[in-house]
Amino acid sequence: MSPYPLLRRLSHEHYTPGPQLAEALGVSRASVSLALKSASELGVQVLVQKSRGYRLAQPLSWLDETRVAQALGEHARYFDLHCFDEIDSTNSALLARIADGAPSGLCYAAERQTRGRGRRGRSWQGELGDSLMFSLLWRFNLGVADLSGLSLVVGLAVARALHGLGLKDAALKWPNDIIAPGGKLGGILIELAGDALGPSAVVIGIGLNVRLSDAQRAALDQPAESLAALGYVGERNALLAAILAELAELLPRFEQQGFTAFIADWQACHALQNRPARLLLPNGTSVDGLVRGVAANGALQLEGPDGVQEWHSGEVSLRARP
């Protein structure tokens, strides 16, 4: 059986007897034991004490649709949130719903993704309770070509939400990274469907490190940071609500005004604005210069020996240069 129903019944403060768990879920005691042994694969430590039962080694809070809706307040009407214990990919699941006519505002959040995806095909997975991973379907009365800069607006929404929660060190790195001085906090993956002239459907995927264990840091191929290290002590439901509320404000404005209306605000959040940087090109070469901002189409403006040139996100990766 799945360990999730059992984990939801466990506390970190007291032990729950195995027979009580088995009776509550209508399964055998052996099934309880086997399921909880598999919890370690999810990054959850379950303590076992003979004659007393099971308890969590650390508190584990769960995503909760009702609590997110309460935190959203008036913004809740924009969203239809569904929380999953486990899913292959929230982005993939929403992409499959587009052809079914799924409405704008449909949102999938998951405790764990088995095939989570990041930019340029990278995987994105998080240990149970340590990450916020969700995707949002949003429909625009715009053609795909008119959506340039959308990923930057989404990044701005995340940055504004984090700043509003007191995490002032959170910043953006072109095109889709959320960063802090210690490393990457998370990222954004945008996937589009629609006609050149519109309308369009967009799946917005967002992943953030709420906490990072030493083992998680060691497994990553780049410096990473967590919201907890920046001082965040709140729960993920409040974090999800804060980001969704910002998206509810910025996405309609983007549809009406385009990315031009957000350039100044985005550049104010850009960690590399007017700083030396290096672009890594697909052919293995690199280009050095000063970051001068972003264009109306979301392209990076880099000033080098030949003046200011524009670079698009599909071509390159941006790095700070000492």
LOTORVO-549968 format. One record per residue: residue in one letter; x, y, z of N, C-alpha, C in turn. Coordinates in steps of 0.1 Angstrom, whole numbers, plus 5000, padded with zeros to 4 digits. Layout:
BEGIN
  residu  n.px  n.py  n.pz  ca.px  ca.py  ca.pz  c.px  c.py  c.pz
       A     X     Y     Z      X      Y      Z     X     Y     Z
...
This chain:
BEGIN
  residu  n.px  n.py  n.pz  ca.px  ca.py  ca.pz  c.px  c.py  c.pz
       M  5008  4988  5000   5000   5000   5000  5009  5013  5000
       S  5003  5024  4996   5010   5036   4996  5013  5041  5010
       P  5024  5047  5013   5027   5052   5027  5020  5065  5030
       Y  5015  5072  5020   5010   5085   5023  4998  5085  5033
       P  4988  5077  5031   4977   5077   5041  4982  5075  5056
       L  4992  5066  5057   4998   5064   5070  5006  5076  5075
       L  5014  5081  5067   5022   5093   5071  5013  5104  5076
       R  5002  5106  5069   4992   5117   5073  4986  5115  5087
       R  4986  5102  5091   4981   5099   5104  4991  5100  5116
       L  5004  5102  5112   5014   5101   5122  5018  5115  5127
       S  5022  5116  5139   5026   5128   5146  5041  5127  5149
       H  5047  5139  5151   5061   5139   5155  5062  5140  5171
       E  5050  5142  5177   5050   5144   5191  5047  5132  5199
       H  5039  5122  5193   5036   5110   5201  5035  5098  5191
       Y  5036  5086  5197   5035   5074   5189  5021  5070  5187
       T  5019  5064  5175   5006   5058   5172  5007  5043  5170
       P  5000  5035  5177   5002   5021   5176  4998  5015  5163
       G  5006  5005  5159   5003   4999   5146  4989  4993  5144
       P  4984  4986  5154   4970   4981   5153  4960  4992  5150
       Q  4962  5004  5156   4953   5015   5155  4953  5020  5140
       L  4966  5021  5134   4967   5025   5121  4961  5015  5111
       A  4963  5002  5114   4957   4992   5105  4942  4992  5105
       E  4936  4994  5117   4922   4994   5118  4916  5006  5111
       A  4922  5018  5113   4917   5030   5107  4917  5029  5092
       L  4927  5022  5086   4928   5022   5071  4923  5008  5066
       G  4919  4999  5074   4913   4987   5069  4923  4978  5063
       V  4936  4977  5068   4946   4969   5062  4952  4961  5073
       S  4961  4952  5070   4968   4944   5080  4980  4951  5086
       R  4984  4947  5098   4995   4953   5105  5008  4951  5097
       A  5009  4940  5090   5021   4938   5081  5021  4948  5070
       S  5010  4952  5064   5009   4962   5054  5014  4975  5059
       V  5010  4978  5072   5014   4991   5078  5029  4991  5079
       S  5035  4980  5084   5049   4979   5086  5057  4981  5073
       L  5052  4974  5063   5059   4975   5050  5058  4989  5044
       A  5046  4995  5045   5045   5008   5039  5053  5018  5046
       L  5054  5018  5059   5062   5028   5066  5077  5026  5064
       K  5081  5014  5061   5095   5011   5058  5099  5018  5045
       S  5090  5020  5036   5093   5026   5023  5093  5041  5025
       A  5089  5047  5036   5089   5061   5038  5102  5067  5037
       S  5113  5060  5040   5126   5065   5039  5130  5069  5024
       E  5124  5062  5015   5126   5066   5001  5120  5079  4997
       L  5111  5084  5005   5105   5098   5003  5112  5108  5011
       G  5123  5104  5018   5130   5114   5026  5124  5116  5040
       V  5116  5107  5045   5109   5108   5057  5114  5098  5067
       Q  5118  5102  5079   5123   5092   5089  5112  5089  5099
       V  5108  5077  5100   5098   5072   5109  5104  5064  5120
       L  5102  5068  5132   5107   5062   5144  5098  5051  5148
       V  5103  5039  5152   5095   5028   5156  5099  5024  5170
       Q  5090  5022  5179   5093   5017   5192  5083  5006  5196
       K  5089  4995  5199   5081   4983   5202  5071  4986  5213
       S  5059  4981  5211   5047   4983   5220  5041  4997  5220
       R  5048  5007  5214   5043   5020   5213  5038  5024  5199
       G  5045  5019  5189   5041   5022   5175  5051  5031  5168
       Y  5045  5040  5161   5053   5048   5151  5051  5063  5154
       R  5062  5071  5151   5060   5086   5150  5070  5091  5141
       L  5068  5104  5136   5077   5110   5127  5089  5116  5135
       A  5101  5115  5129   5112   5121   5136  5112  5137  5135
       Q  5106  5142  5125   5105   5156   5123  5090  5160  5119
       P  5086  5172  5123   5072   5176   5118  5071  5175  5103
       L  5059  5172  5098   5057   5171   5084  5043  5178  5081
       S  5044  5190  5075   5031   5197   5071  5028  5193  5057
       W  5015  5193  5054   5010   5189   5041  5003  5200  5034
       L  5004  5200  5021   4996   5209   5013  4981  5207  5015
       D  4974  5217  5016   4960   5216   5019  4952  5226  5011
       E  4943  5221  5002   4935   5230   4993  4927  5240  5001
       T  4921  5236  5012   4912   5245   5020  4921  5256  5026
       R  4932  5253  5032   4941   5263   5038  4946  5273  5028
       V  4950  5268  5016   4954   5277   5006  4943  5287  5002
       A  4931  5282  5000   4920   5290   4996  4917  5301  5007
       Q  4918  5297  5019   4916   5307   5030  4926  5317  5030
       A  4939  5314  5027   4950   5323   5027  4948  5332  5014
       L  4943  5327  5003   4941   5335   4991  4930  5346  4993
       G  4921  5343  5001   4910   5353   5003  4903  5355  4989
       E  4901  5368  4986   4894   5372   4974  4900  5366  4961
       H  4913  5363  4961   4920   5358   4949  4917  5343  4947
       A  4910  5337  4956   4907   5322   4955  4898  5320  4943
       R  4890  5329  4939   4881   5327   4928  4888  5325  4915
       Y  4900  5329  4914   4908   5327   4901  4913  5313  4899
       F  4913  5305  4910   4920   5292   4909  4911  5280  4913
       D  4915  5269  4907   4909   5256   4911  4920  5247  4914
       L  4924  5246  4927   4936   5239   4932  4933  5225  4935
       H  4942  5216  4931   4942   5202   4934  4955  5198  4939
       C  4956  5192  4951   4968   5188   4957  4970  5173  4956
       F  4981  5168  4952   4983   5154   4950  4995  5149  4959
       D  4993  5137  4964   5005   5131   4972  5016  5129  4963
       E  5014  5122  4951   5024   5119   4942  5019  5120  4928
       I  5027  5125  4919   5023   5126   4905  5036  5125  4896
       D  5034  5122  4884   5046   5121   4875  5052  5135  4873
       S  5044  5144  4869   5048   5158   4866  5036  5167  4866
       T  5035  5177  4874   5024   5186   4874  5023  5193  4861
       N  5034  5196  4855   5033   5203   4841  5027  5193  4831
       S  5032  5181  4831   5027   5171   4821  5012  5168  4823
       A  5008  5168  4835   4994   5165   4838  4985  5176  4833
       L  4989  5188  4835   4981   5199   4830  4981  5201  4815
       L  4993  5198  4809   4994   5198   4795  4984  5189  4789
       A  4982  5177  4795   4972   5167   4790  4958  5172  4791
       R  4955  5182  4800   4942   5186   4802  4938  5198  4792
       I  4948  5204  4786   4945   5215   4777  4935  5211  4766
       A  4937  5200  4760   4928   5196   4749  4914  5192  4753
       D  4913  5189  4766   4900   5186   4772  4892  5199  4775
       G  4898  5211  4773   4891   5223   4776  4892  5227  4790
       A  4902  5222  4798   4903   5226   4812  4904  5241  4813
       P  4898  5247  4823   4897   5261   4824  4910  5268  4829
       S  4911  5281  4826   4922   5289   4831  4921  5289  4847
       G  4932  5288  4853   4932   5288   4868  4933  5274  4874
       L  4932  5264  4866   4934   5250   4871  4949  5249  4876
       C  4950  5244  4888   4964   5244   4895  4966  5230  4901
       Y  4977  5224  4898   4981   5211   4904  4993  5213  4913
       A  4993  5209  4925   5004   5210   4934  5007  5195  4939
       A  5019  5192  4941   5023   5178   4945  5033  5178  4956
       E  5031  5168  4965   5040   5166   4975  5053  5160  4969
       R  5051  5152  4959   5063   5145   4953  5060  5143  4938
       Q  5070  5146  4930   5069   5143   4915  5080  5132  4912
       T  5075  5123  4904   5084   5112   4900  5092  5115  4888
       R  5086  5124  4880   5092   5128   4867  5092  5143  4865
       G  5094  5150  4876   5094   5165   4875  5105  5170  4866
       R  5101  5181  4858   5110   5186   4848  5114  5200  4851
       G  5126  5204  4847   5130   5218   4848  5134  5222  4834
       R  5140  5234  4834   5144   5240   4821  5155  5231  4814
       R  5154  5231  4801   5163   5224   4792  5164  5209  4796
       G  5153  5203  4800   5152   5189   4802  5157  5184  4815
       R  5161  5193  4824   5167   5188   4837  5155  5183  4845
       S  5159  5174  4854   5148   5168   4863  5146  5177  4875
       W  5134  5177  4881   5131   5185   4893  5123  5176  4902
       Q  5130  5172  4913   5123   5164   4923  5127  5169  4937
       G  5118  5167  4946   5120   5172   4960  5116  5162  4970
       E  5123  5162  4981   5119   5153   4992  5106  5158  4999
       L  5099  5149  5004   5086   5151   5010  5086  5163  5020
       G  5078  5173  5017   5077   5184   5026  5087  5195  5025
       D  5098  5192  5017   5109   5202   5016  5108  5211  5004
       S  5099  5208  4995   5098   5216   4983  5084  5221  4981
       L  5082  5232  4973   5069   5236   4968  5070  5234  4953
       M  5062  5225  4948   5062   5222   4934  5047  5222  4929
       F  5045  5231  4919   5031   5233   4914  5031  5238  4900
       S  5020  5236  4893   5018   5241   4879  5005  5247  4878
       L  5004  5258  4870   4992   5265   4868  4988  5266  4853
       L  4976  5263  4849   4971   5265   4836  4965  5278  4835
       W  4969  5286  4825   4964   5299   4823  4962  5302  4808
       R  4950  5306  4805   4946   5308   4791  4946  5323  4787
       F  4952  5327  4776   4953   5340   4771  4946  5342  4758
       N  4940  5354  4756   4935   5357   4743  4946  5364  4735
       L  4957  5357  4734   4969   5362   4727  4975  5351  4719
       G  4982  5354  4708   4989   5344   4701  5002  5341  4708
       V  5008  5329  4704   5020   5325   4711  5031  5335  4710
       A  5032  5342  4698   5043   5352   4696  5041  5364  4706
       D  5029  5366  4711   5027   5377   4720  5030  5374  4734
       L  5034  5362  4737   5037   5358   4751  5052  5360  4755
       S  5060  5366  4746   5074   5369   4749  5075  5376  4763
       G  5083  5372  4771   5085   5378   4784  5077  5373  4795
       L  5068  5363  4792   5059   5358   4802  5066  5351  4813
       S  5077  5343  4810   5084   5337   4821  5091  5347  4830
       L  5094  5358  4825   5100   5369   4834  5090  5375  4843
       V  5078  5376  4838   5067   5382   4846  5064  5372  4857
       V  5064  5359  4854   5061   5349   4864  5072  5349  4875
       G  5085  5351  4871   5096   5352   4880  5094  5364  4889
       L  5089  5375  4883   5086   5387   4891  5075  5385  4901
       A  5065  5377  4898   5054   5374   4907  5060  5366  4919
       V  5069  5356  4916   5075   5348   4927  5083  5357  4936
       A  5092  5366  4930   5100   5375   4938  5092  5384  4946
       R  5081  5389  4941   5073   5398   4949  5066  5391  4961
       A  5062  5378  4958   5056   5371   4969  5066  5368  4980
       L  5079  5364  4976   5089   5361   4986  5093  5374  4994
       H  5094  5385  4987   5097   5398   4994  5086  5401  5004
       G  5073  5399  5000   5062   5401   5008  5062  5393  5021
       L  5068  5381  5020   5070   5372   5032  5082  5375  5040
       G  5089  5386  5036   5101   5390   5044  5114  5385  5039
       L  5114  5378  5027   5126   5372   5022  5133  5382  5012
       K  5138  5392  5017   5143   5403   5008  5155  5399  5000
       D  5163  5389  5004   5174   5384   4997  5171  5376  4984
       A  5158  5373  4983   5154   5365   4970  5155  5374  4958
       A  5161  5369  4948   5163   5377   4935  5161  5369  4923
       L  5161  5375  4911   5159   5368   4899  5173  5367  4891
       K  5174  5356  4883   5185   5355   4874  5179  5351  4860
       W  5181  5359  4850   5176   5356   4837  5180  5343  4832
       P  5171  5335  4826   5157   5339   4824  5147  5334  4834
       N  5150  5322  4840   5139   5316   4848  5143  5311  4862
       D  5154  5317  4868   5159   5312   4881  5155  5322  4892
       I  5151  5316  4903   5150   5324   4916  5162  5321  4924
       I  5169  5331  4928   5182   5328   4935  5183  5336  4948
       A  5193  5333  4955   5197   5340   4968  5213  5341  4968
       P  5219  5348  4977   5233   5349   4977  5240  5335  4978
       G  5234  5325  4984   5240   5312   4986  5237  5303  4974
       G  5229  5306  4965   5226   5297   4954  5212  5298  4949
       K  5208  5288  4941   5195   5288   4935  5184  5283  4944
       L  5174  5291  4945   5162   5288   4953  5152  5280  4946
       G  5151  5282  4933   5141   5275   4925  5141  5279  4910
       G  5131  5275  4903   5130   5278   4889  5116  5278  4883
       I  5115  5282  4871   5102   5283   4864  5103  5276  4851
       L  5093  5268  4847   5092   5262   4834  5079  5265  4828
       I  5080  5272  4816   5068   5276   4809  5066  5267  4796
       E  5054  5261  4794   5052   5253   4783  5039  5259  4776
       L  5039  5260  4763   5029   5267   4756  5021  5258  4746
       A  5008  5261  4744   5000   5254   4734  4991  5265  4728
       G  4989  5265  4715   4980   5274   4709  4984  5278  4695
       D  4976  5287  4689   4979   5291   4675  4987  5304  4675
       A  4993  5307  4664   5001   5319   4662  4993  5331  4665
       L  4980  5331  4661   4971   5343   4663  4963  5342  4676
       G  4964  5331  4683   4956   5330   4695  4943  5322  4693
       P  4937  5319  4704   4941   5320   4718  4952  5310  4722
       S  4958  5312  4733   4969   5304   4738  4966  5298  4752
       A  4971  5287  4754   4971   5281   4768  4985  5279  4772
       V  4988  5282  4785   5001   5282   4790  5001  5274  4803
       V  5011  5265  4805   5013   5258   4817  5025  5264  4824
       I  5023  5269  4836   5034   5276   4843  5038  5267  4854
       G  5050  5261  4854   5055   5253   4864  5065  5260  4873
       I  5064  5259  4886   5072   5266   4896  5077  5256  4906
       G  5090  5256  4909   5095   5248   4920  5104  5256  4929
       L  5103  5254  4942   5111   5262   4952  5116  5253  4962
       N  5129  5255  4967   5134   5248   4978  5130  5254  4991
       V  5121  5248  4998   5117   5253   5011  5127  5250  5022
       R  5132  5238  5022   5143   5234   5030  5153  5225  5022
       L  5165  5224  5026   5175   5216   5019  5183  5208  5029
       S  5184  5195  5029   5192   5188   5038  5206  5187  5032
       D  5216  5183  5039   5230   5182   5034  5230  5172  5023
       A  5223  5161  5024   5223   5151   5013  5217  5157  5000
       Q  5207  5165  5002   5201   5171   4990  5211  5181  4983
       R  5217  5189  4991   5227   5198   4985  5238  5190  4978
       A  5243  5179  4984   5254   5172   4978  5250  5166  4965
       A  5237  5163  4963   5232   5156   4951  5230  5166  4939
       L  5230  5179  4942   5228   5189   4932  5241  5193  4924
       D  5239  5197  4912   5251   5200   4903  5254  5215  4903
       Q  5248  5222  4912   5251   5237   4913  5248  5242  4927
       P  5253  5253  4931   5250   5258   4945  5235  5261  4946
       A  5230  5257  4957   5216   5259   4960  5213  5264  4974
       E  5202  5271  4975   5198   5277   4988  5183  5273  4991
       S  5179  5275  5003   5165   5272   5007  5159  5285  5013
       L  5146  5285  5012   5138   5296   5019  5140  5296  5034
       A  5142  5284  5040   5144   5283   5054  5157  5290  5058
       A  5167  5288  5049   5180   5294   5052  5179  5310  5051
       L  5170  5315  5044   5168   5329   5043  5159  5334  5054
       G  5154  5325  5063   5146   5329   5074  5131  5326  5073
       Y  5127  5319  5063   5113   5316   5062  5109  5305  5072
       V  5099  5308  5081   5095   5298   5091  5080  5295  5089
       G  5074  5300  5078   5060   5297   5075  5058  5284  5069
       E  5046  5280  5065   5043   5267   5059  5041  5269  5044
       R  5041  5258  5037   5040   5259   5022  5027  5263  5018
       N  5016  5261  5025   5003   5266   5021  5003  5281  5020
       A  5009  5288  5029   5009   5302   5029  5018  5307  5017
       L  5029  5300  5015   5038   5303   5004  5031  5302  4990
       L  5024  5291  4989   5017   5288   4976  5006  5299  4974
       A  4999  5302  4985   4989   5313   4983  4995  5326  4980
       A  5006  5330  4985   5012   5342   4983  5016  5343  4968
       I  5022  5332  4962   5026   5333   4948  5014  5333  4939
       L  5004  5325  4942   4992   5325   4934  4985  5339  4934
       A  4985  5346  4945   4979   5359   4946  4986  5369  4937
       E  4999  5368  4937   5007   5377   4928  5004  5374  4913
       L  5003  5361  4910   5000   5357   4896  4987  5362  4892
       A  4977  5361  4901   4964   5366   4898  4964  5381  4895
       E  4973  5388  4900   4974   5403   4898  4982  5405  4885
       L  4993  5398  4883   5002   5402   4872  4998  5395  4858
       L  4993  5383  4858   4989   5377   4845  4979  5385  4837
       P  4968  5389  4843   4958   5397   4835  4965  5410  4830
       R  4973  5416  4839   4980   5429   4834  4989  5426  4823
       F  4996  5415  4823   5005   5411   4812  4997  5409  4799
       E  4985  5403  4800   4977   5401   4788  4973  5415  4782
       Q  4971  5424  4790   4966   5437   4786  4978  5446  4781
       Q  4989  5446  4788   5000   5456   4786  5013  5450  4780
       G  5014  5437  4781   5026   5430   4776  5038  5432  4786
       F  5049  5427  4782   5061   5427   4792  5066  5441  4794
       T  5064  5450  4784   5070   5463   4786  5066  5470  4799
       A  5054  5467  4804   5050   5473   4816  5057  5468  4828
       F  5065  5457  4827   5071   5451   4838  5087  5452  4838
       I  5092  5458  4827   5107   5457   4826  5114  5464  4837
       A  5110  5476  4841   5117   5483   4852  5117  5475  4865
       D  5105  5469  4869   5104   5461   4881  5112  5449  4880
       W  5112  5442  4868   5120   5430   4867  5135  5433  4869
       Q  5139  5443  4862   5154   5447   4863  5158  5450  4877
       A  5149  5456  4885   5152   5459   4899  5154  5447  4907
       C  5148  5436  4903   5150   5423   4910  5161  5414  4905
       H  5167  5419  4894   5177   5410   4887  5190  5411  4894
       A  5195  5400  4899   5208   5399   4907  5220  5404  4899
       L  5219  5402  4885   5231   5405   4877  5229  5418  4869
       Q  5220  5427  4873   5218   5439   4866  5230  5448  4867
       N  5235  5452  4855   5247   5461   4854  5259  5455  4860
       R  5260  5442  4860   5271   5434   4866  5278  5426  4855
       P  5291  5423  4856   5298   5414   4847  5292  5400  4847
       A  5290  5395  4835   5284   5382   4834  5290  5374  4822
       R  5288  5361  4822   5292   5353   4811  5281  5345  4805
       L  5279  5345  4792   5269   5337   4785  5276  5324  4780
       L  5270  5313  4783   5275   5300   4778  5267  5296  4766
       L  5274  5295  4755   5267   5292   4742  5266  5277  4739
       P  5256  5273  4731   5254   5259   4728  5266  5252  4722
       N  5275  5259  4715   5286   5253   4709  5299  5252  4718
       G  5297  5255  4731   5308   5254   4740  5316  5267  4742
       T  5313  5277  4734   5321   5290   4736  5313  5298  4746
       S  5318  5310  4749   5312   5319   4759  5314  5333  4754
       V  5305  5342  4759   5306   5356   4757  5306  5364  4770
       D  5315  5373  4772   5315   5381   4784  5310  5395  4782
       G  5304  5401  4792   5300   5415   4790  5293  5419  4803
       L  5287  5431  4802   5279   5437   4813  5264  5435  4810
       V  5257  5431  4820   5242   5429   4818  5236  5443  4819
       R  5229  5447  4808   5223   5460   4807  5208  5460  4808
       G  5202  5448  4810   5188   5447   4812  5181  5437  4802
       V  5168  5439  4800   5161   5430   4792  5153  5438  4782
       A  5150  5433  4770   5143   5440   4760  5128  5437  4761
       A  5120  5443  4753   5105   5441   4754  5101  5427  4751
       N  5109  5420  4744   5106   5406   4741  5112  5396  4751
       G  5118  5401  4762   5124   5393   4772  5138  5389  4770
       A  5144  5393  4758   5158   5389   4756  5167  5397  4765
       L  5178  5390  4768   5188   5396   4777  5197  5406  4768
       Q  5200  5417  4774   5208   5427   4767  5222  5427  4774
       L  5232  5423  4766   5245   5422   4772  5255  5431  4764
       E  5262  5440  4771   5271   5449   4765  5285  5443  4764
       G  5290  5441  4752   5303   5436   4751  5312  5445  4742
       P  5323  5440  4737   5332   5449   4728  5325  5454  4716
       D  5315  5447  4711   5308   5451   4699  5295  5459  4702
       G  5293  5463  4714   5281   5471   4718  5271  5461  4725
       V  5259  5466  4726   5248   5458   4733  5242  5448  4723
       Q  5242  5436  4727   5235   5425   4718  5224  5419  4726
       E  5214  5413  4719   5203   5407   4726  5205  5391  4724
       W  5202  5384  4735   5203   5370   4735  5190  5364  4741
       H  5185  5353  4734   5173   5347   4738  5175  5335  4747
       S  5166  5332  4755   5168   5322   4766  5170  5307  4760
       G  5165  5304  4749   5166   5291   4743  5181  5288  4739
       E  5189  5299  4737   5202   5298   4732  5213  5296  4742
       V  5211  5302  4754   5223   5304   4762  5219  5302  4777
       S  5230  5301  4785   5229   5301   4800  5237  5312  4805
       L  5232  5319  4815   5238   5331   4821  5245  5327  4834
       R  5257  5332  4836   5265   5330   4848  5271  5343  4853
       A  5272  5345  4866   5280   5356   4871  5294  5355  4868
       R  5301  5366  4865   5316   5365   4862  5323  5373  4873
       P  5333  5367  4879   5341   5374   4889  5346  5388  4884
